[in-house]
């Protein structure tokens, strides 16, 4: 739960500098409050919000709707 809240805070902070339309297409706000137990393996993905997540489960838990394999640049 602490990791989810930490990721959520980072997501919110990073969204302040992005174009609102891009974020609204990238993030599903209905997923933000969802409690998800994600596995602790590392298989990094780059979310459409340009944040690197440990794996796709953490990206989904943050409400990210699309991502690519690997860390963000």
C-alpha positions as CSV (number, residue, x, y, z in Angstrom):
1,X,0.0,0.0,0.0
2,X,2.9,2.4,0.8
3,X,4.4,1.8,-2.6
4,X,1.1,2.4,-4.3
5,X,0.7,5.7,-2.5
6,X,4.2,6.7,-3.3
7,X,3.7,6.0,-7.0
8,X,0.4,7.9,-6.9
9,X,2.1,11.0,-5.4
10,X,4.8,10.9,-8.0
11,X,2.2,10.6,-10.7
12,X,0.2,13.5,-9.4
13,X,3.3,15.7,-9.1
14,X,4.6,14.8,-12.6
15,X,1.2,15.5,-14.1
16,X,1.3,19.2,-13.1
17,X,3.8,19.9,-15.8
18,X,2.2,17.9,-18.6
19,X,-0.5,18.8,-21.1
20,X,-3.9,18.1,-19.4
21,X,-5.4,16.4,-22.5
22,X,-2.4,14.0,-22.8
23,X,-2.8,13.0,-19.2
24,X,-6.5,12.5,-19.5
25,X,-5.9,10.1,-22.3
26,X,-3.1,8.3,-20.5
27,X,-4.5,7.9,-17.0
28,X,-7.8,6.2,-16.0
29,X,-8.8,8.1,-12.8
30,X,-11.2,5.3,-11.8
31,X,-8.2,3.1,-11.1
32,X,-6.4,5.5,-8.7
33,X,-8.1,4.3,-5.5
34,X,-7.9,0.6,-6.4
35,X,-5.9,-1.5,-4.0
36,X,-3.8,-4.0,-6.0
37,X,-1.3,-6.6,-4.7
38,X,1.5,-6.4,-7.4
39,X,4.3,-9.0,-7.6
40,X,7.7,-7.7,-6.5
41,X,9.6,-8.7,-9.7
42,X,11.4,-6.1,-11.8
43,X,10.4,-5.9,-15.5
44,X,10.3,-2.2,-16.1
45,X,7.8,-0.5,-18.3
46,X,7.5,3.1,-19.4
47,X,4.0,4.5,-18.9
48,X,2.4,6.9,-21.3
49,X,2.9,9.5,-18.4
50,X,6.7,9.1,-18.9
51,X,7.2,7.4,-15.5
52,X,9.1,4.2,-15.2
53,X,7.2,1.5,-13.2
54,X,8.7,-1.7,-11.7
55,X,6.4,-3.8,-13.9
56,X,3.1,-3.6,-15.7
57,X,1.1,-4.3,-12.6
58,X,2.3,-1.2,-10.9
59,X,1.5,0.8,-14.0
60,X,-2.0,-0.6,-14.1
61,X,-2.4,0.2,-10.4
62,X,-1.5,3.8,-11.1
63,X,-4.2,4.0,-13.7
64,X,-1.8,4.1,-16.7
65,X,-3.6,2.7,-19.7
66,X,-0.7,2.2,-22.1
67,X,3.1,1.6,-21.7
68,X,6.1,0.2,-23.5
69,X,8.6,-2.3,-22.3
70,X,11.7,-0.9,-20.6
71,X,12.5,2.1,-18.6
72,X,11.6,5.6,-19.7
73,X,14.5,7.8,-21.1
